[in-house]
């Protein structure tokens, strides 16, 4: 349904870090009226810079811990519901829930299981990546990965600065994105997507933080809008969109052979009685009827009825 809705320039719904989209005013995307919540441009930019700093710090920390040249790049920033975020993750993946002081929903850091096992093998001295089947972590592996994530959270606190005022810590491990209950389905999350390069291997990763934790420091409470209000705003906008109106005669059924044989001067008989009003249409849809009239030196239509529901029925009965 949303593919049929109008588009608008919205550089804050999804913001690629370092991409060209924020510099291209012609970039447009489909606006989803079912989820009208977006970040203000200045708030999106502040968060984008903070997560870019975190990505650089995280890459440096990984290099020191796993002893392999590493780099982390922030690729995208978005505000999603937790349900949308969880649906975007692989069914089997590494998720670490991060409790936030004073908040019910938890933050989440996520990365592929095999990528994390590769980091562990490097940290334990493997000169090259070992075969890593996709499986859950052992107790020892959990302890090593927990330490990596705990160090990453130090970088996160430094990078976000005053945007993150609550304490955030490492919680439990989860491996199924559909069963991990970090937040309610409708809770809004600030989601940063990363490309994590360790040696020659690049793996995707995400960090999701409840919007209620970050937005107050941006000078904004979590924005909400009811479906009825969204509908009113849409109706108000559509009321100012110009549309083409036409008057239509009753159509005539003509055989293809007759159409191919038409020549200048031929007369096509129409089954439209002189006493019958014309049909008023907008984009082919009937909205009323009108009689032929005049407005000064121009032809005009005098509206007779304006009942869209009854127009088609009456027209069909008259044929």
Phi and psi in degrees as GROMACS dihedral restraints (atoms count N, CA, C in turn):
[ dihedral_restraints ]
;  ai    aj    ak    al  type     phi  dphi    fc
    3     4     5     6     1   -67.1    20    10
    4     5     6     7     1   -19.5    20    10
    6     7     8     9     1   -67.7    20    10
    7     8     9    10     1   -18.9    20    10
    9    10    11    12     1   -93.2    20    10
   10    11    12    13     1    -4.8    20    10
   12    13    14    15     1   -83.0    20    10
   13    14    15    16     1   156.8    20    10
   15    16    17    18     1   -65.5    20    10
   16    17    18    19     1   158.0    20    10
   18    19    20    21     1  -107.9    20    10
   19    20    21    22     1   159.1    20    10
   21    22    23    24     1  -148.2    20    10
   22    23    24    25     1   156.9    20    10
   24    25    26    27     1   -72.3    20    10
   25    26    27    28     1   120.3    20    10
   27    28    29    30     1  -141.9    20    10
   28    29    30    31     1    86.1    20    10
   30    31    32    33     1   -78.8    20    10
   31    32    33    34     1     7.6    20    10
   33    34    35    36     1  -114.2    20    10
   34    35    36    37     1   -13.3    20    10
   36    37    38    39     1   -66.3    20    10
   37    38    39    40     1   -46.3    20    10
   39    40    41    42     1  -137.0    20    10
   40    41    42    43     1   118.6    20    10
   42    43    44    45     1  -121.6    20    10
   43    44    45    46     1   104.8    20    10
   45    46    47    48     1   -71.7    20    10
   46    47    48    49     1   130.0    20    10
   48    49    50    51     1   -75.1    20    10
   49    50    51    52     1   127.2    20    10
   51    52    53    54     1    79.8    20    10
   52    53    54    55     1     0.8    20    10
   54    55    56    57     1   -85.9    20    10
   55    56    57    58     1  -179.3    20    10
   57    58    59    60     1   -91.0    20    10
   58    59    60    61     1    -9.3    20    10
   60    61    62    63     1   -63.0    20    10
   61    62    63    64     1   -38.1    20    10
   63    64    65    66     1   -72.9    20    10
   64    65    66    67     1   -15.1    20    10
   66    67    68    69     1   -99.1    20    10
   67    68    69    70     1    -6.4    20    10
   69    70    71    72     1  -106.6    20    10
   70    71    72    73     1   103.3    20    10
   72    73    74    75     1   -68.6    20    10
   73    74    75    76     1   -12.2    20    10
   75    76    77    78     1   -85.3    20    10
   76    77    78    79     1   -10.1    20    10
   78    79    80    81     1   -66.7    20    10
   79    80    81    82     1   128.6    20    10
   81    82    83    84     1  -130.1    20    10
   82    83    84    85     1   159.5    20    10
   84    85    86    87     1  -147.1    20    10
   85    86    87    88     1   157.9    20    10
   87    88    89    90     1   -67.4    20    10
   88    89    90    91     1   130.4    20    10
   90    91    92    93     1   -93.5    20    10
   91    92    93    94     1   125.3    20    10
   93    94    95    96     1   -90.8    20    10
   94    95    96    97     1   105.8    20    10
   96    97    98    99     1   -71.2    20    10
   97    98    99   100     1   -14.1    20    10
   99   100   101   102     1   -76.3    20    10
  100   101   102   103     1   -19.6    20    10
  102   103   104   105     1  -138.5    20    10
  103   104   105   106     1    75.5    20    10
  105   106   107   108     1   -76.6    20    10
  106   107   108   109     1     0.5    20    10
  108   109   110   111     1   -71.4    20    10
  109   110   111   112     1   128.1    20    10
  111   112   113   114     1  -139.6    20    10
  112   113   114   115     1   167.9    20    10
  114   115   116   117     1   -90.8    20    10
  115   116   117   118     1   141.1    20    10
  117   118   119   120     1   -64.6    20    10
  118   119   120   121     1   152.3    20    10
  120   121   122   123     1   -57.0    20    10
  121   122   123   124     1   -46.4    20    10
  123   124   125   126     1   -68.4    20    10
  124   125   126   127     1   -33.8    20    10
  126   127   128   129     1   -70.2    20    10
  127   128   129   130     1   -40.0    20    10
  129   130   131   132     1   -62.5    20    10
  130   131   132   133     1   -40.9    20    10
  132   133   134   135     1   -66.2    20    10
  133   134   135   136     1   -40.1    20    10
  135   136   137   138     1   -63.6    20    10
  136   137   138   139     1   -43.2    20    10
  138   139   140   141     1   -68.1    20    10
  139   140   141   142     1   -38.2    20    10
  141   142   143   144     1   -59.9    20    10
  142   143   144   145     1   -46.2    20    10
  144   145   146   147     1   -63.6    20    10
  145   146   147   148     1   -39.3    20    10
  147   148   149   150     1   -64.8    20    10
  148   149   150   151     1   -43.1    20    10
  150   151   152   153     1   -73.0    20    10
  151   152   153   154     1   -29.4    20    10
  153   154   155   156     1   -65.0    20    10
  154   155   156   157     1   -40.9    20    10
  156   157   158   159     1   -63.2    20    10
  157   158   159   160     1   -43.0    20    10
  159   160   161   162     1   -60.7    20    10
  160   161   162   163     1   -41.4    20    10
  162   163   164   165     1   -60.6    20    10
  163   164   165   166     1   -43.5    20    10
  165   166   167   168     1   -64.2    20    10
  166   167   168   169     1   -43.0    20    10
  168   169   170   171     1   -65.6    20    10
  169   170   171   172     1   -41.4    20    10
  171   172   173   174     1   -63.1    20    10
  172   173   174   175     1   -42.4    20    10
  174   175   176   177     1   -61.1    20    10
  175   176   177   178     1   -41.4    20    10
  177   178   179   180     1   -64.6    20    10
  178   179   180   181     1   -41.8    20    10
  180   181   182   183     1   -65.5    20    10
  181   182   183   184     1   -39.9    20    10
  183   184   185   186     1   -63.6    20    10
  184   185   186   187     1   -41.0    20    10
  186   187   188   189     1   -58.1    20    10
  187   188   189   190     1   -42.9    20    10
  189   190   191   192     1   -70.0    20    10
  190   191   192   193     1   -36.0    20    10
  192   193   194   195     1   -81.3    20    10
  193   194   195   196     1   -42.3    20    10
  195   196   197   198     1   -96.1    20    10
  196   197   198   199     1    -6.2    20    10
  198   199   200   201     1    60.3    20    10
  199   200   201   202     1    33.9    20    10
  201   202   203   204     1  -136.1    20    10
  202   203   204   205     1   138.5    20    10
  204   205   206   207     1   -56.2    20    10
  205   206   207   208     1   122.6    20    10
  207   208   209   210     1  -129.0    20    10
  208   209   210   211     1   154.7    20    10
  210   211   212   213     1  -149.5    20    10
  211   212   213   214     1   135.6    20    10
  213   214   215   216     1  -119.8    20    10
  214   215   216   217     1   132.2    20    10
  216   217   218   219     1  -123.5    20    10
  217   218   219   220     1   129.0    20    10
  219   220   221   222     1   -81.0    20    10
  220   221   222   223     1   118.1    20    10
  222   223   224   225     1  -101.1    20    10
  223   224   225   226     1   -29.1    20    10
  225   226   227   228     1  -156.5    20    10
  226   227   228   229     1   147.4    20    10
  228   229   230   231     1  -131.7    20    10
  229   230   231   232     1   130.6    20    10
  231   232   233   234     1  -148.0    20    10
  232   233   234   235     1   158.2    20    10
  234   235   236   237     1  -111.4    20    10
  235   236   237   238     1   114.5    20    10
  237   238   239   240     1  -126.4    20    10
  238   239   240   241     1   160.3    20    10
  240   241   242   243     1   -73.5    20    10
  241   242   243   244     1   158.2    20    10
  243   244   245   246     1   -62.1    20    10
  244   245   246   247     1   -34.7    20    10
  246   247   248   249     1   -62.2    20    10
  247   248   249   250     1   -42.9    20    10
  249   250   251   252     1   -66.3    20    10
  250   251   252   253     1   -39.8    20    10
  252   253   254   255     1   -63.6    20    10
  253   254   255   256     1   -48.0    20    10
  255   256   257   258     1   -62.6    20    10
  256   257   258   259     1   -37.4    20    10
  258   259   260   261     1   -67.4    20    10
  259   260   261   262     1   -24.2    20    10
  261   262   263   264     1   -81.5    20    10
  262   263   264   265     1    -8.6    20    10
  264   265   266   267     1   -92.5    20    10
  265   266   267   268     1   154.4    20    10
  267   268   269   270     1   -63.0    20    10
  268   269   270   271     1   151.4    20    10
  270   271   272   273     1   -58.7    20    10
  271   272   273   274     1   -40.8    20    10
  273   274   275   276     1  -112.1    20    10
  274   275   276   277     1   113.8    20    10
  276   277   278   279     1  -157.4    20    10
  277   278   279   280     1   167.5    20    10
  279   280   281   282     1   -90.9    20    10
  280   281   282   283     1   117.9    20    10
  282   283   284   285     1  -125.5    20    10
  283   284   285   286     1   130.6    20    10
  285   286   287   288     1  -117.5    20    10
  286   287   288   289     1   118.9    20    10
  288   289   290   291     1   -78.9    20    10
  289   290   291   292     1   137.3    20    10
  291   292   293   294     1  -120.6    20    10
  292   293   294   295     1    97.7    20    10
  294   295   296   297     1   -61.0    20    10
  295   296   297   298     1   139.2    20    10
  297   298   299   300     1  -114.5    20    10
  298   299   300   301     1   128.6    20    10
  300   301   302   303     1   -59.6    20    10
  301   302   303   304     1   127.8    20    10
  303   304   305   306     1    81.2    20    10
  304   305   306   307     1     5.0    20    10
  306   307   308   309     1  -125.9    20    10
  307   308   309   310     1   138.8    20    10
  309   310   311   312     1   -74.1    20    10
  310   311   312   313     1   -51.0    20    10
  312   313   314   315     1   -67.9    20    10
  313   314   315   316     1   149.4    20    10
  315   316   317   318     1  -103.9    20    10
  316   317   318   319     1   153.3    20    10
  318   319   320   321     1   -79.1    20    10
  319   320   321   322     1   163.4    20    10
  321   322   323   324     1  -138.9    20    10
  322   323   324   325     1   134.3    20    10
  324   325   326   327     1  -115.4    20    10
  325   326   327   328     1   133.5    20    10
  327   328   329   330     1  -136.2    20    10
  328   329   330   331     1   141.6    20    10
  330   331   332   333     1  -157.6    20    10
  331   332   333   334     1   160.6    20    10
  333   334   335   336     1   -63.5    20    10
  334   335   336   337     1   146.6    20    10
  336   337   338   339     1   -63.2    20    10
  337   338   339   340     1   -45.3    20    10
  339   340   341   342     1   -66.5    20    10
  340   341   342   343     1   -32.3    20    10
  342   343   344   345     1   -66.2    20    10
  343   344   345   346     1   -43.8    20    10
  345   346   347   348     1   -63.5    20    10
  346   347   348   349     1   -37.9    20    10
  348   349   350   351     1   -66.3    20    10
  349   350   351   352     1   -32.3    20    10
  351   352   353   354     1   -66.5    20    10
  352   353   354   355     1   -40.4    20    10
  354   355   356   357     1   -62.0    20    10
  355   356   357   358     1   -40.1    20    10
  357   358   359   360     1   -64.8    20    10
  358   359   360   361     1   -42.4    20    10
  360   361   362   363     1   -63.5    20    10
  361   362   363   364     1   -37.7    20    10
  363   364   365   366     1   -65.9    20    10
  364   365   366   367     1   -43.1    20    10
  366   367   368   369     1   -62.8    20    10
  367   368   369   370     1   -28.2    20    10
  369   370   371   372     1   -89.0    20    10
  370   371   372   373     1     4.3    20    10
  372   373   374   375     1   106.6    20    10
  373   374   375   376     1     3.9    20    10
  375   376   377   378     1   -66.3    20    10
  376   377   378   379     1   126.1    20    10
  378   379   380   381     1   -71.1    20    10
  379   380   381   382     1   -24.5    20    10
  381   382   383   384     1  -140.4    20    10
  382   383   384   385     1   158.5    20    10
  384   385   386   387     1   -58.7    20    10
  385   386   387   388     1   132.4    20    10
  387   388   389   390     1   -91.0    20    10
  388   389   390   391     1   156.1    20    10
  390   391   392   393     1   -56.9    20    10
  391   392   393   394     1   127.7    20    10
  393   394   395   396     1  -127.1    20    10
  394   395   396   397     1    90.7    20    10
  396   397   398   399     1   -61.5    20    10
  397   398   399   400     1   148.5    20    10
  399   400   401   402     1   -76.0    20    10
  400   401   402   403     1   106.0    20    10
  402   403   404   405     1  -146.8    20    10
  403   404   405   406     1   170.1    20    10
  405   406   407   408     1   -75.6    20    10
  406   407   408   409     1   165.3    20    10
  408   409   410   411     1   -82.6    20    10
  409   410   411   412     1   146.3    20    10
  411   412   413   414     1   -77.2    20    10
  412   413   414   415     1   174.4    20    10
  414   415   416   417     1   -63.5    20    10
  415   416   417   418     1   -40.9    20    10
  417   418   419   420     1   -66.6    20    10
  418   419   420   421     1   -42.5    20    10
  420   421   422   423     1   -64.3    20    10
  421   422   423   424     1   -39.1    20    10
  423   424   425   426     1   -60.1    20    10
  424   425   426   427     1   -41.3    20    10
  426   427   428   429     1   -63.8    20    10
  427   428   429   430     1   -41.2    20    10
  429   430   431   432     1   -68.3    20    10
  430   431   432   433     1   -42.8    20    10
  432   433   434   435     1   -69.3    20    10
  433   434   435   436     1   -36.8    20    10
  435   436   437   438     1   -58.9    20    10
  436   437   438   439     1   -39.6    20    10
  438   439   440   441     1   -66.2    20    10
  439   440   441   442     1   -40.7    20    10
  441   442   443   444     1   -61.3    20    10
  442   443   444   445     1   -43.0    20    10
  444   445   446   447     1   -70.4    20    10
  445   446   447   448     1   -37.5    20    10
  447   448   449   450     1   -61.9    20    10
  448   449   450   451     1   -41.3    20    10
  450   451   452   453     1   -65.9    20    10
  451   452   453   454     1   -36.7    20    10
  453   454   455   456     1   -64.7    20    10
  454   455   456   457     1   -34.7    20    10
  456   457   458   459     1   -67.2    20    10
  457   458   459   460     1   -32.3    20    10
  459   460   461   462     1   -61.6    20    10
  460   461   462   463     1   -41.9    20    10
  462   463   464   465     1   -65.8    20    10
  463   464   465   466     1   -36.0    20    10
  465   466   467   468     1   -65.3    20    10
  466   467   468   469     1   -44.6    20    10
  468   469   470   471     1   -61.5    20    10
  469   470   471   472     1   -41.3    20    10
  471   472   473   474     1   -64.9    20    10
  472   473   474   475     1   -42.7    20    10
  474   475   476   477     1   -71.8    20    10
  475   476   477   478     1   -41.1    20    10
  477   478   479   480     1   -78.4    20    10
  478   479   480   481     1   -26.4    20    10
  480   481   482   483     1    57.6    20    10
  481   482   483   484     1  -123.7    20    10
  483   484   485   486     1   -71.6    20    10
  484   485   486   487     1    -9.9    20    10
  486   487   488   489     1   -74.0    20    10
  487   488   489   490     1   -24.3    20    10
  489   490   491   492     1  -116.7    20    10
  490   491   492   493     1    96.6    20    10
  492   493   494   495     1   -95.8    20    10
  493   494   495   496     1   -22.1    20    10
  495   496   497   498     1   -85.9    20    10
  496   497   498   499     1   154.2    20    10
  498   499   500   501     1   -73.6    20    10
  499   500   501   502     1   138.4    20    10
  501   502   503   504     1  -126.3    20    10
  502   503   504   505     1   137.2    20    10
  504   505   506   507     1  -137.7    20    10
  505   506   507   508     1   169.2    20    10
  507   508   509   510     1   -84.2    20    10
  508   509   510   511     1   128.9    20    10
  510   511   512   513     1  -111.7    20    10
  511   512   513   514     1  -134.4    20    10
  513   514   515   516     1   -86.0    20    10
  514   515   516   517     1   160.4    20    10
  516   517   518   519     1   -94.3    20    10
  517   518   519   520     1   140.4    20    10
  519   520   521   522     1  -132.7    20    10
  520   521   522   523     1   150.6    20    10
  522   523   524   525     1  -124.7    20    10
  523   524   525   526     1    -8.1    20    10
  525   526   527   528     1  -118.6    20    10
  526   527   528   529     1   115.3    20    10
  528   529   530   531     1   -65.9    20    10
  529   530   531   532     1   -23.9    20    10
  531   532   533   534     1   -82.7    20    10
  532   533   534   535     1   -20.9    20    10
  534   535   536   537     1  -102.7    20    10
  535   536   537   538     1   -12.8    20    10
  537   538   539   540     1   -70.3    20    10
  538   539   540   541     1   118.1    20    10
  540   541   542   543     1  -101.8    20    10
  541   542   543   544     1    73.4    20    10
  543   544   545   546     1   -83.1    20    10
  544   545   546   547     1   -27.7    20    10
  546   547   548   549     1  -159.3    20    10
  547   548   549   550     1   169.5    20    10
  549   550   551   552     1   -70.2    20    10
  550   551   552   553     1   155.1    20    10
  552   553   554   555     1   -57.4    20    10
  553   554   555   556     1   -36.5    20    10
  555   556   557   558     1   -89.6    20    10
  556   557   558   559     1    -3.9    20    10
  558   559   560   561     1   -65.1    20    10
  559   560   561   562     1   135.3    20    10
  561   562   563   564     1   -82.1    20    10
  562   563   564   565     1   138.7    20    10
  564   565   566   567     1  -127.2    20    10
  565   566   567   568     1   138.8    20    10
  567   568   569   570     1   -86.7    20    10
  568   569   570   571     1   115.4    20    10
  570   571   572   573     1  -114.1    20    10
  571   572   573   574     1   121.0    20    10
  573   574   575   576     1  -107.8    20    10
  574   575   576   577     1   132.3    20    10
  576   577   578   579     1  -107.0    20    10
  577   578   579   580     1   134.4    20    10
  579   580   581   582     1  -125.1    20    10
  580   581   582   583     1   153.5    20    10
  582   583   584   585     1  -108.9    20    10
  583   584   585   586     1   117.7    20    10
  585   586   587   588     1  -107.1    20    10
  586   587   588   589     1   109.3    20    10
  588   589   590   591     1  -101.8    20    10
  589   590   591   592     1   120.6    20    10
  591   592   593   594     1  -123.5    20    10
  592   593   594   595     1   109.9    20    10
  594   595   596   597     1    67.6    20    10
  595   596   597   598     1  -125.5    20    10
  597   598   599   600     1   -96.6    20    10
  598   599   600   601     1    -0.6    20    10
  600   601   602   603     1  -102.0    20    10
  601   602   603   604     1   134.1    20    10
  603   604   605   606     1  -115.1    20    10
  604   605   606   607     1   129.7    20    10
  606   607   608   609     1  -128.8    20    10
  607   608   609   610     1   145.2    20    10
  609   610   611   612     1   -79.8    20    10
  610   611   612   613     1   149.9    20    10
  612   613   614   615     1  -148.6    20    10
  613   614   615   616     1   158.4    20    10
  615   616   617   618     1  -136.8    20    10
  616   617   618   619     1   154.1    20    10
  618   619   620   621     1  -133.2    20    10
  619   620   621   622     1   119.9    20    10
  621   622   623   624     1  -116.6    20    10
  622   623   624   625     1   126.2    20    10
  624   625   626   627     1  -122.5    20    10
  625   626   627   628     1   132.7    20    10
  627   628   629   630     1   -53.4    20    10
  628   629   630   631     1   133.8    20    10
  630   631   632   633     1   -61.7    20    10
  631   632   633   634     1   -31.5    20    10
  633   634   635   636     1   -66.5    20    10
  634   635   636   637     1   -17.0    20    10
  636   637   638   639     1   -81.4    20    10
  637   638   639   640     1   -33.3    20    10
  639   640   641   642     1  -102.3    20    10
  640   641   642   643     1   -35.6    20    10
  642   643   644   645     1   -63.0    20    10
  643   644   645   646     1   -38.2    20    10
  645   646   647   648     1   -57.8    20    10
  646   647   648   649     1   -34.9    20    10
  648   649   650   651     1   -72.9    20    10
  649   650   651   652     1   -15.5    20    10
  651   652   653   654     1   -89.6    20    10
  652   653   654   655     1     4.7    20    10
  654   655   656   657     1    81.0    20    10
  655   656   657   658     1    26.1    20    10
  657   658   659   660     1  -148.9    20    10
  658   659   660   661     1   131.9    20    10
  660   661   662   663     1   -83.6    20    10
  661   662   663   664     1   165.0    20    10
  663   664   665   666     1   -59.6    20    10
  664   665   666   667     1   118.5    20    10
  666   667   668   669     1   -75.9    20    10
  667   668   669   670     1   136.2    20    10
  669   670   671   672     1  -133.0    20    10
  670   671   672   673     1   152.6    20    10
  672   673   674   675     1  -149.8    20    10
  673   674   675   676     1   134.8    20    10
  675   676   677   678     1   -78.2    20    10
  676   677   678   679     1   159.0    20    10
  678   679   680   681     1   -62.7    20    10
  679   680   681   682     1   -37.7    20    10
  681   682   683   684     1   -65.2    20    10
  682   683   684   685     1   -42.0    20    10
  684   685   686   687     1   -65.0    20    10
  685   686   687   688     1   -40.1    20    10
  687   688   689   690     1   -62.4    20    10
  688   689   690   691     1   -39.1    20    10
  690   691   692   693     1   -65.5    20    10
  691   692   693   694     1   -40.8    20    10
  693   694   695   696     1   -62.4    20    10
  694   695   696   697     1   -42.6    20    10
  696   697   698   699     1   -63.9    20    10
  697   698   699   700     1   -40.0    20    10
  699   700   701   702     1   -65.5    20    10
  700   701   702   703     1   -43.7    20    10
  702   703   704   705     1   -61.7    20    10
  703   704   705   706     1   -40.7    20    10
  705   706   707   708     1   -64.6    20    10
  706   707   708   709     1   -37.1    20    10
  708   709   710   711     1   -72.0    20    10
  709   710   711   712     1   -43.2    20    10
  711   712   713   714     1   -66.1    20    10
  712   713   714   715     1   -27.0    20    10
  714   715   716   717     1   -64.8    20    10
  715   716   717   718     1   -19.5    20    10
  717   718   719   720     1  -103.7    20    10
  718   719   720   721     1     9.4    20    10
  720   721   722   723     1   -90.3    20    10
  721   722   723   724     1   123.6    20    10
  723   724   725   726     1   -68.4    20    10
  724   725   726   727     1   138.5    20    10
  726   727   728   729     1  -131.0    20    10
  727   728   729   730     1   155.1    20    10
  729   730   731   732     1   -88.3    20    10
  730   731   732   733     1   129.1    20    10
  732   733   734   735     1  -112.9    20    10
  733   734   735   736     1   136.6    20    10
  735   736   737   738     1  -137.2    20    10
  736   737   738   739     1   159.2    20    10
  738   739   740   741     1  -106.6    20    10
  739   740   741   742     1   132.6    20    10
  741   742   743   744     1  -122.0    20    10
  742   743   744   745     1   132.6    20    10
  744   745   746   747     1   -80.5    20    10
  745   746   747   748     1   163.8    20    10
  747   748   749   750     1   -64.6    20    10
  748   749   750   751     1   132.7    20    10
  750   751   752   753     1   -72.7    20    10
  751   752   753   754     1   152.3    20    10
  753   754   755   756     1  -110.1    20    10
  754   755   756   757     1   139.2    20    10
  756   757   758   759     1   -86.9    20    10
  757   758   759   760     1   119.5    20    10
  759   760   761   762     1  -127.8    20    10
  760   761   762   763     1   137.1    20    10
  762   763   764   765     1   -71.4    20    10
  763   764   765   766     1   148.6    20    10
  765   766   767   768     1   -54.9    20    10
  766   767   768   769     1   -35.2    20    10
  768   769   770   771     1   -63.6    20    10
  769   770   771   772     1   -36.7    20    10
  771   772   773   774     1   -69.9    20    10
  772   773   774   775     1   -37.4    20    10
  774   775   776   777     1   -65.3    20    10
  775   776   777   778     1   -43.7    20    10
  777   778   779   780     1   -66.2    20    10
  778   779   780   781     1   -23.4    20    10
  780   781   782   783     1   -94.0    20    10
  781   782   783   784     1     5.2    20    10
  783   784   785   786     1   -65.6    20    10
  784   785   786   787     1   140.9    20    10
  786   787   788   789     1  -138.3    20    10
  787   788   789   790     1   165.6    20    10
  789   790   791   792     1   -59.4    20    10
  790   791   792   793     1   129.8    20    10
  792   793   794   795     1    99.1    20    10
  793   794   795   796     1   -14.2    20    10
  795   796   797   798     1   -67.3    20    10
  796   797   798   799     1   152.6    20    10
  798   799   800   801     1  -114.5    20    10
  799   800   801   802     1   127.8    20    10
  801   802   803   804     1  -105.3    20    10
  802   803   804   805     1   117.2    20    10
  804   805   806   807     1   -77.6    20    10
  805   806   807   808     1   133.1    20    10
  807   808   809   810     1  -108.9    20    10
  808   809   810   811     1   139.8    20    10
  810   811   812   813     1   -83.2    20    10
  811   812   813   814     1    32.5    20    10
  813   814   815   816     1  -100.6    20    10
  814   815   816   817     1   111.4    20    10
  816   817   818   819     1   -63.7    20    10
  817   818   819   820     1   151.4    20    10
  819   820   821   822     1   -65.3    20    10
  820   821   822   823     1   -30.9    20    10
  822   823   824   825     1   -81.7    20    10
  823   824   825   826     1   -10.0    20    10
  825   826   827   828     1   -87.6    20    10
  826   827   828   829     1   132.1    20    10
  828   829   830   831     1   -64.0    20    10
  829   830   831   832     1   158.0    20    10
  831   832   833   834     1   -81.4    20    10
  832   833   834   835     1   157.2    20    10
  834   835   836   837     1   -91.1    20    10
  835   836   837   838     1   128.1    20    10
  837   838   839   840     1   -85.0    20    10
  838   839   840   841     1   125.1    20    10
  840   841   842   843     1  -126.5    20    10
  841   842   843   844     1   148.6    20    10
  843   844   845   846     1  -124.3    20    10
  844   845   846   847     1   114.3    20    10
  846   847   848   849     1    55.1    20    10
  847   848   849   850     1    40.3    20    10
  849   850   851   852     1    83.3    20    10
  850   851   852   853     1    -7.8    20    10
  852   853   854   855     1   -97.0    20    10
  853   854   855   856     1   127.6    20    10
  855   856   857   858     1   -70.7    20    10
  856   857   858   859     1   136.3    20    10
  858   859   860   861     1  -127.8    20    10
  859   860   861   862     1    -1.4    20    10
  861   862   863   864     1   168.4    20    10
  862   863   864   865     1  -171.4    20    10
  864   865   866   867     1  -131.3    20    10
  865   866   867   868     1   156.0    20    10
  867   868   869   870     1  -148.6    20    10
  868   869   870   871     1   147.9    20    10
  870   871   872   873     1   -94.8    20    10
  871   872   873   874     1   154.5    20    10
  873   874   875   876     1   -73.7    20    10
  874   875   876   877     1   130.6    20    10
  876   877   878   879     1  -143.2    20    10
  877   878   879   880     1  -161.2    20    10
  879   880   881   882     1  -141.9    20    10
  880   881   882   883     1   149.4    20    10
  882   883   884   885     1  -130.1    20    10
  883   884   885   886     1    91.1    20    10
  885   886   887   888     1    69.1    20    10
  886   887   888   889     1  -123.7    20    10
  888   889   890   891     1   -93.0    20    10
  889   890   891   892     1     6.4    20    10
  891   892   893   894     1  -112.7    20    10
  892   893   894   895     1   148.0    20    10
  894   895   896   897     1   -67.9    20    10
  895   896   897   898     1   151.2    20    10
  897   898   899   900     1  -149.4    20    10
  898   899   900   901     1   163.2    20    10
  900   901   902   903     1  -111.9    20    10
  901   902   903   904     1   128.6    20    10
  903   904   905   906     1   -94.9    20    10
  904   905   906   907     1   115.0    20    10
  906   907   908   909     1   -64.6    20    10
  907   908   909   910     1   127.9    20    10
  909   910   911   912     1  -102.1    20    10
  910   911   912   913     1   -47.3    20    10
  912   913   914   915     1  -135.0    20    10
  913   914   915   916     1   158.2    20    10
  915   916   917   918     1  -138.9    20    10
  916   917   918   919     1    42.8    20    10
  918   919   920   921     1  -109.0    20    10
  919   920   921   922     1    99.5    20    10
  921   922   923   924     1   -59.2    20    10
  922   923   924   925     1   -35.8    20    10
  924   925   926   927     1   -68.6    20    10
  925   926   927   928     1   -36.2    20    10
  927   928   929   930     1   -88.8    20    10
  928   929   930   931     1   -15.3    20    10
  930   931   932   933     1   -64.6    20    10
  931   932   933   934     1   -50.0    20    10
  933   934   935   936     1   -64.0    20    10
  934   935   936   937     1   -41.5    20    10
  936   937   938   939     1   -62.3    20    10
  937   938   939   940     1   -46.3    20    10
  939   940   941   942     1   -65.8    20    10
  940   941   942   943     1   -37.8    20    10
  942   943   944   945     1   -65.5    20    10
  943   944   945   946     1   -42.5    20    10
  945   946   947   948     1   -65.9    20    10
  946   947   948   949     1   -34.8    20    10
  948   949   950   951     1   -69.3    20    10
  949   950   951   952     1   -28.5    20    10
  951   952   953   954     1   -79.5    20    10
  952   953   954   955     1   -20.1    20    10
